[in-house]
Structures are given as structure tokens and as C-alpha cells.
């Protein structure tokens, strides 16, 4: 009977929309993914269609200076990657990923509608004497910022949940589906960039040559299409049930460990449930690990009261609950190493655009490409690299390393960190050439265009795209795979906060650089007139930070211990499936947890 159930139903405790065990034949797997990927493609088209050219909107229609506009964009963009912590908490603790996505989409559309009104409705549009010379009222500025931060809140419920929700469609206990999950993350990022491709080409052109009202209105309509696509797939989805507040479980471990700080830790005195299930909704049992042994005190069985079923979790936690917290703590150094990479990535929407504004953007006698549209080459790079990585590079590396994934997840992310350095070097070299051309032709005016084609920026965009495929996609998979089962949305949100902190770090660097380099009345590295600045120094600074960050990352990666789950019986995956060599780098000989008899 059990074998029949295993063939009919998923074995990872997923359920359908009605709360019944999910049938393998009718739900999940690749059959559910087109609706999720289409939703993500449309949502990203809306997001990038609004954000890619935002720095120019703030300059040209809100009258902001270069540094102010760049900082406002990076602050807002950073917030878009902090709010996922809110959505992820609600998803993991109470709502589940499906209903969190559905709820926050409404907030997202309201924000896009208000931004469209702020760019098109008389009374909300600032008066401009000329391009960039505008005098917005406090109310007009407030309308724009309220719209932007409603969008930031809306995207916070979608970003951390969609990739995890898509991965939930694959049963980790099924060999074929487990292998498909790794490919899903590659194609998920591919769909993101298809949306970004349309945004950075068509929508930036509309904003520049037709108007900001249409340029922001189209993303609002596309977002409505994203909602429709998501709900069409409802009967096919598998759902992981929310496991209760992860913050409460973390607090319980810390409190219980502190209360027993004086007790020694012994492997035969650690508490775990007798049942196959871990006691945490939607979570498998985790094996005991030797790191952070102080936290093990929370699972030490101290008195006879601890052995009763009524023992408080604020006094006695299971090994799995303790290992949940350990898994999160182990992720933090990896997470921190992504901040500098995110700072480099963030230059595409700020310094690359400002650099491009000074170059020759003409394509023939009657057409000029907007500087913000150059990000299309980052998108094209990702679109080219994803199938190359998934279909060619991984099989080639697999034949050498013997690993099903080719690279380990940590190796994949590290390669991206190295590649990102070359993007800053390429941008710095171009800036040197630009400054020499300025000196040769004496083009020191603020509006002077340097006779260098804007397409010389393509290499720096293309290199960042390659780095994304290694680092960002690697992060998506790594943080999902290494997160505790009942905290996957939270850990996905944690990985996204690197982009937020990267943007904030960029803002801090710009602010500090501007303050230091303008002392004594100097123009500084990043003045409003870049033709008299030294933007190349800023790119060299980022390249140096990236090098130092990679050196630290190597130390962190050598220290990291992969998460280990306890299976009854152990699945074939431990010996040779797609997950085995990354998730289980050493053979699992048995759980260190001792079951309460």
C-alpha cells in the first residue's frame, strides 16, 4: 500500500490547492512551470520597464542632480530587495507562497498605477522650463515616492516566493524531478531576462521618445497580465504548507541554549523526535553537525521533565530545530560575500548610464539609442549564457569533475565573483579612453558629446551578464537548497538582501567619494559634469573591492559545511543522484541525533 502511495503522491509533503496530498500525475513538475515562468517574465518586464530608466526620469522630469538621482535610485532599488524579508516571513509562517504572491501583486499594481498618474496627470506632473530644469512641488515629489515605495512593498511579496514556489513543483524524493530542479533555476533566470530584454529596449525607447506616461503605463498593464498568468496555473500547483514563525523557532533555540549554558554537550543526550517527521510542518529532519556547539545545548536532555511530551520548546528543542538555526548562521558569511558583487551589478543603472550619456549614441542620421537601453546587452548576455551553461558547459565540466552539476554551488558563485572584476576593469579602461578624447578635443562642456561610440560600453555590460549567470543563479539555487525546508522563502529573501545592501554600499561609496574628492573646491570624481571628473577612479575602487572580497570568499567557502538531511531510508540521492555531491560531500553514515526512547 505504501509503495502505491509513493507512486501516486509526492513524498515531500506538498499538497494541492485544496490541501489534499499532491498527485504526481496531475500537479507540479514542468507542467506547472510555464505559468510561473510567464508570471516572472511579465513581472520583471514591468519592474525593469519602470526602473531601468528611472535615473533619467528623476533628472529630466524631477530636476535632480546626477548624484542625488543616482542615490535615490539605489536607495529605492535597495528597498526593493529588503522588503522581501516581509513577504518571505508571511509566506513561511502563515500564508504560504501562493497566497503571499497573489496578495502582494495587488499592492504592486496600485503602485504602478499611481506612478503612471504621477507621470501623466496634470497637477501631478512637475513644471519644467526645459529638460532637467524642473520645479516639483512637495506633493508631486511625494506622489512619485509613494508610488515607488508601494512598488517596493509589492515586489517584496513576490521576489522571495516565486523562485521557491517554482522549485516546490519538483519532488526531491523523485530522482527525475530532483535533477530537473537544478535546471529550473537556470530557466527561471532566463525568463527574468526575457522580460528585461523587452523592458530595456522597447519600454526605454517609449519613455524617451513617446512619453513617461506611456512608458510607465505599459508596465502596469503587463503586471496585470502577470497576475492572470499566475492564476491560470492554479489547479496544477503543488504547495508547501507554512511551518509557523521561523523567528519564534530561532528564538526558542537561543533561549533554551542560554538557559543550559552550564551543561556539557554529549552526542547521546541530544533530543530528537521518534517519528519520521521532524515536528516542524513541511520540514525534513536534519542531521547533527559539530559546528556552533553552544547551540546544541538547546537539545540537551537535562531532567526527566525534558523527556515528557509536554516539555516546553523554550527549554528543550529538537536537533532539527537547532540545525535550522545553524544552517542559517552558516549561510550568513556566504550571504555577506555577495554584497560587493551586488554593488558592481548596481552600476548598470547608475554610473554606466551616466557614462553613456556623454558618449555618441547615434545610430545613423535620425536615431540615437538611449544610454539606459545599453543594459539590453547585459540581458542578451544572460540569455546567451544560460543555455550555454545548462546544455554545454555543465556536461563538459561534469565529464571532468564527475559531479552531476559540473561545478559545486560554491565554485559557481566564486567564478562569478572573479568575472565581475573584469567588468569594472573594462568600464575603467573605457573611461580612460573617454577622458583622453575629451582632452584631445577639449570637450569640457557639460553638454559636450565625446566622439566615442556608446557601443564601446557593450563589453562591460556583457561581462556583468556572464557573472550573473554564475553568481546570481548560483545564489538562487544555493540558498534554496541549503535553507531549512520550512525557511526557504526567508533564506531566498536573505539572498536578495545582498542586492539591497549592494545598492546601499554604492550609495555610501558615492557619498563618501563625493565628499572626500570635492574638498578644497575640486570638481571631484563624480561631478554633474562628468567631462571634468574622474569616473575611472571609482571603477578602479570597485575592482579593488571585488578582488579583496573574492579573497575573503575563498576562506569562507573552504570553511562551509553543506546541510545534511536524515532520510528513512536514505534515498539513492546520497550515493549518486543530482543532489548528492553538492548536498552530501561526504557519505552519510548515520544521524548523530539520538531519539528519545
C-alpha positions in Angstrom: 0.0 0.0 0.0 2.8 2.3 0.9 4.5 1.7 -2.5 1.3 2.5 -4.3 1.0 5.8 -2.4 4.6 6.6 -3.2 3.9 6.2 -6.9 0.7 8.2 -6.8 1.6 11.1 -4.4 4.6 13.3 -3.9 6.8 12.3 -1.0 7.9 15.8 0.1 4.6 16.6 1.9 3.3 19.0 -0.7 -0.4 19.5 -1.2 -2.7 20.8 -3.9 -4.8 24.0 -3.7 -7.5 22.2 -1.7 -5.0 20.9 0.9 -5.0 17.3 -0.3 -1.8 15.3 -0.9 -0.4 16.3 -4.3 -0.8 13.8 -7.1 2.4 13.3 -9.1 0.5 12.8 -12.4 -1.7 15.9 -12.2 0.4 18.5 -10.4 3.8 20.1 -10.4 6.9 19.2 -12.4 7.5 21.1 -15.7 3.7 21.1 -16.4 3.2 23.8 -13.8 6.3 25.8 -14.6 5.2 27.7 -17.8 2.6 29.7 -15.7 5.2 30.5 -13.0 7.9 31.4 -15.6 5.4 33.5 -17.6 4.4 35.3 -14.5 8.0 36.0 -13.6 8.8 37.2 -17.1 5.9 39.7 -17.1 6.6 40.9 -13.6 10.3 41.5 -14.4 9.3 43.3 -17.6 7.1 45.6 -15.6 9.8 46.1 -12.9 12.7 46.8 -15.3 10.5 48.7 -17.7 9.9 51.1 -14.8 13.3 51.0 -13.1 15.9 50.8 -16.0 15.5 54.5 -17.0 14.4 55.8 -13.6 17.6 57.8 -13.1 16.9 59.8 -16.2 13.3 60.3 -15.2 14.5 61.8 -11.9 17.0 64.0 -13.7 14.8 65.1 -16.6 11.3 65.4 -15.0 12.1 65.9 -11.3 15.1 68.2 -11.8 17.6 66.2 -9.6 21.4 66.4 -9.9 23.4 63.3 -11.0 24.5 62.3 -7.5 21.0 62.9 -6.0 19.2 61.0 -8.7 21.7 58.1 -8.6 21.4 57.8 -4.8 17.6 58.0 -4.9 17.5 55.1 -7.4 20.0 53.0 -5.5 18.1 53.6 -2.2 14.8 52.7 -3.8 16.3 49.7 -5.5 17.9 48.6 -2.3 14.5 48.8 -0.5 13.0 46.6 -3.2 15.5 43.9 -2.0 14.9 44.5 1.7 11.0 44.2 1.6 11.3 40.5 0.5 12.0 39.8 4.2 8.4 40.8 5.0 6.9 38.7 2.2 9.1 35.7 3.0 8.2 35.8 6.7 4.5 35.8 5.9 4.9 33.0 3.3 6.9 30.7 5.6 5.0 31.4 8.7 1.3 31.9 7.8 0.1 32.4 4.2 2.2 30.0 2.1 4.0 31.1 -1.0 1.0 31.0 -3.4 -1.3 33.4 -1.4 1.6 35.7 -0.5 2.4 36.2 -4.2 -1.3 36.7 -5.0 -1.8 39.3 -2.2 1.3 41.4 -2.9 0.6 41.6 -6.6 -2.4 43.9 -5.8 -0.1 46.3 -4.0 2.3 46.2 -6.9 -0.3 47.1 -9.4 -1.6 50.0 -7.3 1.9 51.4 -7.1 2.4 51.2 -10.9 -0.9 52.9 -11.5 0.0 55.8 -9.1 3.4 56.2 -10.8 1.7 56.3 -14.2 -0.6 59.1 -12.9 2.4 60.9 -11.4 4.0 61.0 -14.9 0.9 61.9 -16.9 -1.9 63.5 -14.9 -1.9 67.4 -14.9 -1.2 68.7 -11.4 1.0 65.7 -10.6 3.5 66.4 -13.4 6.1 69.0 -12.3 6.6 72.2 -14.3 9.8 72.1 -16.4 11.3 75.2 -18.1 13.5 72.8 -20.1 14.8 69.3 -19.9 16.2 68.8 -16.5 15.2 72.2 -15.2 12.1 71.4 -13.2 10.5 72.6 -10.0 8.4 69.8 -8.5 6.1 70.7 -5.6 6.3 68.7 -2.3 3.1 67.0 -3.3 4.4 66.0 -6.7 7.6 64.6 -5.2 5.6 62.8 -2.5 3.3 61.2 -5.1 6.3 59.8 -7.0 8.0 58.4 -3.9 4.8 56.9 -2.5 4.3 55.1 -5.8 7.8 53.9 -5.9 7.8 52.5 -2.4 4.4 50.9 -2.9 6.0 49.1 -5.8 8.9 48.2 -3.5 6.5 46.7 -1.0 4.6 44.8 -3.7 7.7 43.3 -5.2 8.7 42.3 -1.6 6.0 39.6 -1.6 6.8 38.3 -5.0 10.6 38.2 -5.3 11.4 35.7 -2.5 8.5 33.4 -3.2 8.3 32.9 -7.0 11.6 31.0 -7.4 11.0 28.9 -4.3 7.4 28.3 -5.4 8.7 27.1 -8.8 11.3 24.8 -7.1 8.5 23.4 -4.9 7.0 21.9 -8.0 9.8 19.3 -8.1 9.7 16.4 -5.6 13.2 16.0 -4.0 12.4 12.3 -3.4 11.9 11.6 -7.1 15.2 11.2 -9.0 14.0 12.7 -12.2 12.3 15.6 -10.6 15.3 16.4 -8.4 17.5 16.6 -11.5 15.1 19.0 -13.1 15.1 21.3 -10.2 18.7 22.5 -10.8 17.8 23.3 -14.4 14.7 25.2 -13.3 16.8 27.9 -11.6 18.7 28.5 -14.8 15.5 28.8 -16.9 13.9 30.9 -14.2 16.7 33.5 -14.5 16.4 33.1 -18.3 12.7 34.2 -18.1 13.7 37.2 -15.9 16.0 38.4 -18.7 13.5 37.9 -21.5 11.3 40.4 -19.6 14.3 42.6 -19.0 15.1 42.5 -22.8 11.8 43.9 -23.8 12.0 46.5 -21.0 15.4 47.8 -21.8 14.7 48.1 -25.5 11.1 48.8 -26.2 10.0 50.5 -23.0 13.1 52.7 -22.6 12.5 53.8 -26.2 8.8 54.6 -25.4 9.8 56.6 -22.3 12.5 58.6 -24.2 10.6 59.2 -27.5 6.9 58.9 -26.7 6.4 59.9 -23.1 6.8 58.8 -19.5 3.0 58.3 -19.1 3.0 55.6 -21.7 6.4 54.4 -20.5 5.1 53.7 -17.0 1.5 52.7 -18.1 2.6 49.8 -20.2 4.4 48.1 -17.3 1.1 48.4 -15.3 -0.8 46.6 -18.0 1.9 43.9 -18.3 1.8 43.4 -14.5 -2.0 42.7 -14.8 -1.1 40.1 -17.4 1.3 38.5 -15.0 -1.5 38.1 -12.4 -3.6 36.4 -15.0 -0.9 34.0 -16.0 -0.2 33.1 -12.4 -3.8 32.2 -11.6 -4.3 30.2 -14.7 -2.0 27.6 -13.4 -3.7 27.3 -10.0 -5.0 23.7 -10.4 -1.5 22.4 -11.3 0.5 23.9 -8.4 2.0 22.0 -5.5 2.1 23.8 -2.2 4.4 23.6 0.8 2.4 24.2 3.9 3.7 27.1 6.1 5.6 25.8 9.1 4.9 28.6 11.6 7.1 31.5 12.6 10.8 30.7 11.9 11.7 33.7 14.1 10.0 32.0 17.0 11.8 28.8 16.5 15.2 30.6 16.3 14.3 32.5 19.5 13.4 29.2 21.2 16.9 27.7 20.4 18.7 30.8 21.6 16.7 30.9 24.9 17.0 27.2 25.5 20.7 27.2 24.8 21.2 30.1 27.1 19.3 28.5 29.9 21.5 25.5 29.7 24.8 27.3 29.1 26.5 25.5 32.0 25.7 21.9 30.7 28.2 19.9 28.7 27.2 18.7 25.2 27.1 14.9 24.7 26.1 13.3 21.5 24.0 10.7 23.3 22.0 13.3 25.2 20.6 15.3 22.3 16.8 15.2 21.8 15.0 14.4 18.6 11.5 13.1 17.8 11.0 9.4 17.4 8.8 9.9 14.3 10.0 10.1 10.7 8.7 13.7 10.6 10.7 16.4 12.3 7.9 18.0 14.3 8.2 21.2 12.1 5.5 21.5 9.5 6.9 20.9 6.0 10.4 20.2 7.2 12.6 17.1 7.0 14.8 16.0 9.9 18.4 17.4 9.8 21.5 15.6 10.9 23.5 16.9 13.8 26.7 18.8 12.9 29.7 19.7 15.0 29.8 23.5 14.3 28.4 26.1 16.7 28.3 23.5 19.6 26.9 26.1 22.0 23.6 25.9 20.2 23.5 22.1 20.8 22.8 22.9 24.5 19.2 23.7 23.5 18.8 20.0 22.6 20.5 18.6 25.7 18.1 16.4 27.8 18.7 17.7 31.3 15.9 16.5 33.5 13.1 13.9 33.5 10.8 16.8 32.7 12.6 17.3 29.4 11.7 13.8 28.4 8.0 14.3 28.6 5.8 15.2 25.6 4.8 18.4 27.3 8.3 19.8 27.6 8.4 23.5 26.5 10.3 24.2 23.3 11.6 27.3 25.1 13.5 24.8 27.3 14.2 21.8 25.0 14.5 21.9 21.2 14.9 19.1 18.8 18.2 18.5 16.9 16.4 19.6 13.7 15.3 22.9 15.2 18.9 23.6 16.4 20.3 22.6 13.0 17.8 25.0 11.3 19.5 27.9 13.1 23.0 26.5 12.4 22.1 26.3 8.7 21.1 30.0 8.7 24.2 31.0 10.6 26.4 29.1 8.1 24.7 31.0 5.2 25.5 34.4 6.6 29.2 34.6 5.5 28.3 33.4 2.0 25.5 36.0 2.0 27.8 38.8 3.0 30.3 38.0 0.3 27.6 38.8 -2.3 27.2 42.4 -1.2 30.2 43.8 -3.2 29.2 41.8 -6.2 25.7 43.4 -6.0 27.4 46.8 -5.8 29.2 46.1 -9.1 25.9 44.9 -10.6 24.2 48.1 -9.5 26.5 50.3 -11.6 24.5 49.3 -14.7 21.6 51.5 -13.6 23.7 54.4 -12.4 27.3 55.0 -13.4 27.1 53.1 -16.7 24.1 55.2 -17.7 25.7 58.4 -16.7 28.9 57.4 -18.6 26.8 56.5 -21.6 25.0 59.9 -21.5 28.3 61.5 -22.5 29.1 59.2 -25.5 28.0 59.3 -29.1 24.6 57.4 -29.1 23.8 58.0 -32.8 22.7 55.1 -35.0 22.5 56.8 -38.4 21.4 60.3 -39.0 18.0 60.1 -37.4 18.2 57.8 -34.4 20.0 57.8 -31.1 19.9 54.9 -28.7 19.2 55.9 -25.1 22.1 55.2 -22.7 19.8 53.2 -20.4 19.0 50.9 -23.3 22.6 49.6 -23.3 21.5 47.3 -20.5 19.9 45.2 -23.2 23.4 43.8 -23.8 23.5 42.5 -20.2 20.2 40.8 -20.9 21.4 39.4 -24.2 24.5 38.1 -22.4 22.4 36.3 -19.8 20.1 34.9 -22.5 23.1 33.5 -24.4 24.9 32.2 -21.3 22.0 30.3 -19.6 21.5 27.7 -22.4 25.3 27.6 -23.0 25.8 26.9 -19.3 23.0 24.4 -18.9 23.4 22.5 -22.1 27.2 22.7 -22.9 29.3 23.9 -20.0 27.8 21.7 -17.3 28.1 18.5 -19.3 31.6 19.3 -20.3 32.7 20.1 -16.7 30.7 17.1 -15.4 32.9 14.8 -17.6 36.0 16.2 -15.9 34.8 16.6 -12.3 32.3 13.7 -12.1 29.8 16.0 -10.3 26.2 15.9 -11.7 26.1 19.7 -11.5 29.5 20.2 -13.0 30.6 22.8 -10.6 29.7 22.8 -6.9 27.4 25.7 -6.0 30.2 27.5 -4.1 32.5 27.1 -7.1 29.9 28.5 -9.4 29.4 31.6 -7.3 33.1 32.1 -6.9 33.6 32.1 -10.7 31.0 34.9 -11.0 32.9 37.0 -8.4 36.1 36.8 -10.5 34.3 37.6 -13.7 32.7 40.7 -12.2 36.1 42.2 -11.6 36.7 42.3 -15.3 33.5 44.3 -15.9 34.9 47.1 -13.7 38.2 46.9 -15.4 36.5 47.2 -18.8 34.5 50.2 -17.6 37.6 51.8 -16.2 39.6 51.4 -19.4 36.7 52.9 -21.5 36.7 55.9 -19.1 40.4 56.4 -19.6 39.9 56.4 -23.3 36.9 58.8 -22.9 38.9 61.3 -20.8 41.8 61.2 -23.3 39.4 62.0 -26.1 38.0 64.9 -24.0 41.5 66.3 -23.5 42.3 65.9 -27.2 39.2 67.7 -28.5 38.8 70.0 -25.4 35.2 68.9 -24.8 34.9 70.2 -21.2 31.4 71.5 -21.5 28.6 69.8 -19.5 26.6 69.0 -22.7 29.6 68.1 -24.9 29.3 64.7 -26.5 32.6 62.7 -26.7 33.2 61.3 -30.2 33.3 57.7 -29.0 30.5 55.3 -29.9 28.3 54.3 -26.9 28.6 50.7 -28.1 32.1 50.6 -26.6 30.2 50.1 -23.4 28.9 46.7 -24.6 31.8 44.7 -23.2 31.2 45.8 -19.6 27.5 45.0 -19.9 28.2 41.6 -21.5 30.8 40.7 -18.8 28.3 41.5 -16.0 25.7 39.3 -17.7 28.2 36.4 -17.7 28.9 37.0 -14.0 25.2 37.0 -13.2 24.7 33.5 -14.6 27.4 32.2 -12.3 26.8 34.2 -9.1 23.1 35.2 -9.1 21.7 31.9 -10.4 24.1 30.1 -8.2 22.8 32.1 -5.2 19.2 31.2 -6.1 19.9 27.5 -6.1 22.3 27.6 -3.1 20.1 29.5 -0.8 17.0 27.3 -1.7 19.0 24.1 -1.4 20.9 24.9 1.8 18.0 26.6 3.6 16.0 24.6 6.2 12.8 23.2 4.4 10.5 25.5 6.5 12.6 28.6 5.9 13.2 28.6 2.2 11.3 31.8 1.5 13.2 33.5 4.3 16.6 32.4 3.0 15.7 33.3 -0.6 14.8 36.8 0.8 18.1 36.8 2.6 20.0 36.2 -0.6 18.1 39.1 -2.2 19.1 41.5 0.5 22.6 41.3 -0.8 21.4 43.4 -3.8 19.8 45.8 -1.4 22.9 46.2 0.7 24.9 46.4 -2.6 22.9 49.4 -3.6 23.2 50.9 -0.2 27.0 50.3 -0.3 27.1 52.0 -3.7 25.2 55.0 -2.3 27.7 55.1 0.6 30.7 54.9 -1.7 29.3 57.7 -4.0 28.6 59.9 -1.0 32.0 59.3 0.7 33.9 59.7 -2.6 32.0 62.9 -3.5 32.7 64.4 0.0 36.4 63.5 0.0 37.2 64.3 -3.6 35.5 67.7 -3.7 37.5 69.1 -0.7 39.3 72.4 -1.5 36.8 73.3 -4.2 37.8 70.5 -6.5 35.4 69.0 -9.1 35.7 65.5 -7.6 35.5 62.1 -9.2 31.7 62.2 -10.0 30.6 65.8 -10.6 27.5 66.8 -12.5 29.7 67.4 -15.5 31.5 64.1 -15.9 33.7 65.6 -18.6 35.8 67.2 -15.9 35.6 64.3 -13.4 37.4 61.0 -12.9 34.8 58.3 -13.0 37.7 55.9 -13.8 39.0 56.1 -10.3 35.6 55.0 -9.0 35.7 51.9 -11.3 39.2 51.1 -10.1 38.0 51.3 -6.5 35.2 48.8 -7.2 37.6 46.4 -8.9 39.9 46.5 -5.9 37.0 45.9 -3.5 35.9 42.9 -5.7 39.4 41.4 -5.5 39.5 41.7 -1.7 36.0 40.3 -1.5 37.0 37.2 -3.6 40.0 36.5 -1.3 37.7 36.5 1.7 35.2 34.4 -0.1 37.8 31.7 -0.7 38.3 31.4 3.0 34.6 31.2 3.7 34.0 28.6 1.0 36.7 26.3 2.5 35.0 26.6 5.9 31.4 26.0 4.8 29.7 22.7 5.7 26.7 21.6 3.5 23.4 20.8 5.0 22.6 17.1 5.6 19.1 15.7 5.9 18.2 12.4 7.6 16.2 10.1 5.3 14.2 7.0 6.3 15.5 5.0 4.4 18.4 7.1 2.9 17.5 7.9 -0.7 19.7 6.9 -3.6 20.5 10.6 -4.0 23.1 10.3 -1.2 25.1 7.9 -3.3 24.8 9.2 -6.8 21.9 11.4 -7.7 22.0 15.0 -8.9 21.9 16.4 -5.4 24.4 14.1 -3.8 27.8 15.6 -4.4 26.9 19.1 -3.5 24.4 18.5 -0.8 26.3 15.5 0.7 30.0 16.0 0.1 30.8 13.1 2.4 29.0 9.8 2.8 26.3 9.9 5.4 27.0 7.2 8.0 24.2 7.9 10.4 22.5 10.6 12.3 24.1 11.9 15.4 20.7 12.6 16.8 19.6 10.2 19.5 15.9 9.5 19.5 14.0 9.9 22.7 13.0 6.5 23.8 
